[in-house]
Amino acid sequence: MRIEYTKAAQKSLRAMPAATAQRIMAAVDGYAASGSGDVKKLRGRDEYRLRVGGWRVLFEKDRDILIVVLALGSRGDVYK
């Protein structure tokens, strides 16, 4: 499965500590490879969220071929 990061997601990754960014990217890669992880579909939206500790990754799936990471942030701020 191919993974793409929006410019906003890339900017968020650069702004956070390197260890946290690596952990988040590893979780996204793991989900893309095996489909496992703490993932839920968001109600009222076409997006999914992946929980990585206190961080959330918002993404869209396109027919199990592509994952587009839209936003990254702490659990309280990313949904706004």
C-alpha positions as CSV (number, residue, x, y, z in Angstrom):
1,M,0.0,0.0,0.0
2,R,1.4,3.4,-0.9
3,I,1.5,6.2,1.6
4,E,1.4,9.9,0.9
5,Y,1.7,12.8,3.4
6,T,0.1,16.2,2.8
7,K,2.3,19.3,3.2
8,A,0.6,20.0,6.5
9,A,1.4,16.5,7.8
10,Q,5.0,16.8,6.6
11,K,5.3,20.2,8.4
12,S,3.9,18.6,11.6
13,L,6.4,15.8,11.4
14,R,9.3,18.2,11.0
15,A,8.1,20.3,14.0
16,M,7.9,17.4,16.5
17,P,10.8,15.6,18.2
18,A,12.6,13.2,15.9
19,A,11.8,10.1,18.1
20,T,8.1,10.9,18.1
21,A,8.1,11.4,14.3
22,Q,9.8,8.1,13.8
23,R,7.3,6.3,16.0
24,I,4.4,7.8,14.1
25,M,5.8,7.0,10.7
26,A,6.5,3.4,11.9
27,A,2.9,3.1,13.0
28,V,1.6,4.4,9.7
29,D,4.0,2.0,7.8
30,G,2.9,-0.9,10.0
31,Y,-0.8,-0.2,9.3
32,A,-0.2,0.1,5.6
33,A,1.7,-3.2,5.6
34,S,-0.6,-5.3,7.8
35,G,-3.8,-3.4,8.4
36,S,-3.3,-3.6,12.1
37,G,-3.3,-0.8,14.6
38,D,-5.6,1.2,16.7
39,V,-7.7,2.6,13.8
40,K,-11.3,3.9,13.8
41,K,-13.5,5.4,11.2
42,L,-14.5,8.9,12.3
43,R,-18.2,9.5,12.5
44,G,-19.6,12.1,10.1
45,R,-16.4,12.2,8.1
46,D,-14.7,10.2,5.4
47,E,-11.5,10.0,7.5
48,Y,-9.9,7.5,9.8
49,R,-7.7,8.0,12.8
50,L,-4.7,6.0,13.9
51,R,-3.8,6.4,17.6
52,V,-0.1,6.5,18.4
53,G,0.2,7.1,22.2
54,G,-1.0,10.7,22.8
55,W,-0.9,11.5,19.1
56,R,-3.5,11.0,16.4
57,V,-2.9,10.5,12.6
58,L,-5.9,11.5,10.4
59,F,-5.9,9.8,7.0
60,E,-8.0,8.7,4.1
61,K,-7.9,5.3,2.4
62,D,-8.4,4.8,-1.3
63,R,-9.4,1.2,-2.1
64,D,-6.5,-0.4,-0.1
65,I,-4.0,1.1,-2.6
66,L,-3.3,4.5,-1.1
67,I,-3.2,6.1,2.3
68,V,-3.2,9.9,2.4
69,V,-2.1,11.2,5.8
70,L,-4.0,14.5,6.2
71,A,-3.0,15.7,9.7
72,L,-1.0,14.9,12.8
73,G,-1.4,16.3,16.2
74,S,-2.0,15.7,19.9
75,R,-5.2,14.0,20.7
76,G,-7.1,17.1,21.8
77,D,-6.1,19.4,18.9
78,V,-6.0,17.3,15.8
79,Y,-9.8,17.0,15.3
80,K,-10.4,20.8,15.2
